[in-house]
Amino acid sequence: MSMPFQVGDLVRLRSGGPTMTVERVDEDGTVQCLWFPTPGKPPSSRSFAVGVLEPSTGKGVRTNAIRFR
């Protein structure tokens, strides 16, 4: 089975959410992703079915963006 994602690719859930980095791609169709939900805190990691992910440009939802005035 050919996987559409490779380690290091930026992805996000098709339903939205933060940009994540692909850590591992398993032969069973799961993709291990890593993201930083809160600045200065440890990263989160979880496996997702390949079908719920889409490529990300790194733009879009940025829940942790810092705004300067």
C-alpha positions as CSV (number, residue, x, y, z in Angstrom):
1,M,0.0,0.0,0.0
2,S,1.4,3.4,-1.0
3,M,1.1,6.0,1.7
4,P,0.4,9.7,0.7
5,F,2.5,11.0,3.6
6,Q,6.2,10.7,4.6
7,V,8.0,11.4,7.8
8,G,8.4,15.1,8.2
9,D,5.3,16.1,6.1
10,L,3.0,18.7,7.5
11,V,-0.6,17.5,7.9
12,R,-3.8,18.4,9.6
13,L,-7.1,16.7,10.3
14,R,-9.6,17.1,7.5
15,S,-12.0,18.5,10.1
16,G,-9.5,21.2,11.0
17,G,-7.1,21.7,13.8
18,P,-3.4,22.5,14.3
19,T,-0.7,21.7,11.8
20,M,1.1,18.5,12.8
21,T,4.3,16.8,11.7
22,V,4.3,13.2,10.6
23,E,6.6,11.2,12.9
24,R,6.0,7.7,11.6
25,V,3.9,6.0,8.9
26,D,2.8,2.4,9.7
27,E,1.9,-0.2,7.1
28,D,-1.5,-0.7,8.7
29,G,-2.6,2.8,7.5
30,T,-1.9,4.8,10.6
31,V,0.1,7.9,10.8
32,Q,1.8,9.0,14.0
33,C,1.7,12.8,14.3
34,L,3.4,15.3,16.6
35,W,2.2,18.8,17.4
36,F,2.7,21.5,20.0
37,P,-0.6,22.4,21.6
38,T,0.8,25.0,24.1
39,P,4.0,27.0,23.7
40,G,6.7,26.0,26.1
41,K,4.9,22.7,27.0
42,P,5.9,19.2,25.8
43,P,4.5,18.1,22.3
44,S,1.5,16.0,21.9
45,S,1.6,12.8,19.8
46,R,-1.1,10.5,18.5
47,S,-1.8,8.0,15.7
48,F,-4.5,8.8,13.1
49,A,-6.0,6.8,10.2
50,V,-4.5,8.1,7.0
51,G,-8.0,8.9,5.7
52,V,-8.7,11.6,8.3
53,L,-5.5,13.6,7.4
54,E,-4.8,16.0,4.6
55,P,-1.6,17.8,3.6
56,S,-1.1,21.2,5.3
57,T,0.8,24.2,4.1
58,G,1.6,25.2,7.7
59,K,-0.9,28.0,7.4
60,G,-4.4,28.2,8.6
61,V,-5.5,27.3,12.1
62,R,-2.9,28.6,14.5
63,T,-4.4,28.3,18.0
64,N,-1.1,29.3,19.7
65,A,-0.3,32.4,17.6
66,I,1.4,35.2,19.5
67,R,-0.1,38.7,18.8
68,F,1.9,41.8,19.4
69,R,0.4,45.2,19.9
